[in-house]
Amino acid sequence: MGGVYFYHLTRQPVDVTLATLIGKARGQGWRILVRGTAKDRLEWLDQKLWLGGDESFLPHGVSGGPHDKDQPVLLTTTAENANEANCVMSIDGAELTAEEINAADRCCILFDGFDEGAVQHARVQWKTLTDAGCAAQYWSEESGNWQKKAEKAAS
């Protein structure tokens, strides 16, 4: 049973933080599903990940291709776990369910700390998911380093 980690972004943009988290997840041997809400945003992220350079290259693909199941990192807007990921990362308010959080090794929700709507949506997600019994941690980078600010155990 995994948990959900909320990342309140105030210093690094989503593509930089996401690349770091994907690298750490890949280091654990996990397959990753990155779920967004808009195809054009995922295409932008796809380009950012390709342009990272040889030393930081993250093998990935955008869903809808013939090799989705083989991708170590799959970018998608759907709820389908086509690459059988054990780590799911949500950006731009994409929804995660308690069932997938409990089935995964780890789930992450990244949200823009300068977008009040995104902050409010993350608060609703925290309440919904912790009320459903999911373990959760809240991380903030406001001090310059990531610090755990809150934690709720699974119930």
C-alpha positions in Angstrom: 0.0 0.0 0.0 1.4 3.3 -1.1 0.7 6.8 -0.2 0.2 10.1 -1.9 2.7 12.9 -1.7 1.6 16.5 -2.3 4.3 18.8 -3.8 3.5 22.5 -3.4 5.6 24.2 -6.1 6.8 27.7 -5.4 10.4 27.7 -6.6 10.9 25.2 -9.5 8.5 24.8 -12.4 6.5 21.6 -12.8 8.8 20.2 -15.6 11.9 20.6 -13.4 10.3 19.1 -10.3 8.6 16.3 -12.3 11.9 15.3 -14.0 13.6 15.1 -10.6 10.8 13.0 -9.1 10.7 10.7 -12.2 14.4 10.2 -11.9 14.1 9.2 -8.2 11.2 6.9 -9.0 13.1 5.3 -11.9 16.0 4.8 -9.4 13.6 2.7 -7.3 12.9 0.6 -10.4 9.3 1.9 -10.7 7.3 2.4 -13.9 5.7 5.9 -13.9 2.4 7.2 -15.2 2.2 11.0 -15.5 -1.4 12.1 -15.7 -2.3 15.6 -16.8 -5.6 17.2 -17.9 -4.7 18.6 -21.4 -3.0 16.9 -24.4 -1.2 20.0 -25.4 0.3 20.4 -21.9 1.6 16.8 -22.1 3.1 17.5 -25.5 4.9 20.5 -24.0 6.2 18.3 -21.2 7.2 15.6 -23.7 9.4 18.2 -25.4 10.9 19.3 -22.1 11.8 15.8 -21.2 13.4 15.1 -24.6 15.5 18.2 -24.4 16.9 17.4 -20.9 20.2 16.2 -22.3 22.0 12.8 -22.3 22.9 12.9 -18.6 19.4 13.6 -17.5 17.4 11.8 -20.3 14.3 10.1 -19.1 12.9 7.4 -21.4 9.2 8.1 -21.9 6.3 8.3 -24.4 3.0 10.0 -24.8 0.0 7.6 -24.6 -1.9 6.6 -27.7 1.1 4.9 -29.4 1.5 1.2 -30.2 4.1 0.7 -27.4 2.3 2.3 -24.4 2.6 -0.8 -22.3 6.4 -0.9 -22.8 7.0 2.7 -21.7 8.9 3.1 -18.4 7.3 6.6 -18.2 4.0 7.3 -19.9 2.4 10.7 -20.2 -1.4 10.5 -20.4 -4.7 12.3 -19.8 -6.7 9.1 -19.2 -7.3 7.1 -16.0 -6.0 3.9 -17.8 -2.7 2.6 -16.4 -1.5 1.4 -19.8 2.1 0.8 -18.8 1.2 -0.9 -15.5 2.9 1.8 -13.5 3.5 1.5 -9.8 4.0 5.2 -9.4 1.4 7.7 -10.6 2.1 11.4 -10.8 -0.6 14.0 -11.2 -0.1 17.5 -12.7 -2.4 20.3 -13.4 -5.2 19.0 -11.2 -5.5 15.6 -12.7 -7.5 13.3 -10.4 -6.2 10.3 -8.5 -8.5 7.8 -6.8 -8.0 6.2 -3.4 -8.0 2.8 -5.1 -5.1 3.6 -7.4 -3.2 5.2 -4.5 -3.6 2.1 -2.4 -2.6 -0.1 -5.3 0.6 1.9 -6.1 3.9 2.1 -4.4 3.7 5.9 -4.6 1.5 8.6 -6.0 2.4 12.3 -6.3 0.3 15.4 -6.8 2.3 18.4 -8.0 0.5 21.8 -7.9 1.4 25.4 -8.6 1.6 27.3 -5.3 1.1 30.6 -7.2 -2.3 29.5 -8.6 -5.0 29.9 -6.0 -7.3 27.6 -7.9 -4.6 24.9 -8.0 -4.0 25.3 -4.2 -7.7 25.0 -3.4 -8.0 21.9 -5.7 -5.1 20.3 -3.9 -6.7 21.0 -0.5 -9.9 19.2 -1.8 -7.8 16.3 -3.0 -6.0 16.0 0.3 -9.3 15.9 2.2 -11.0 13.5 -0.2 -8.1 11.1 -0.3 -7.3 11.2 3.4 -11.0 10.8 4.3 -10.9 7.7 2.1 -8.1 6.3 4.2 -5.1 7.1 2.1 -1.7 7.9 3.7 -0.6 11.4 2.7 2.3 13.8 3.0 2.5 17.5 2.2 5.8 18.8 1.0 6.7 22.5 0.5 9.8 24.1 -1.2 9.1 27.6 0.1 12.3 27.6 2.3 14.4 26.7 -0.7 14.6 23.0 0.2 11.8 20.5 0.2 10.4 20.1 3.7 7.6 17.8 4.9 5.0 20.1 6.5 2.2 17.6 7.2 1.5 13.9 7.3 -1.5 11.8 7.8 -1.3 8.0 8.3 -3.5 5.6 6.5 -6.7 4.7 8.3 
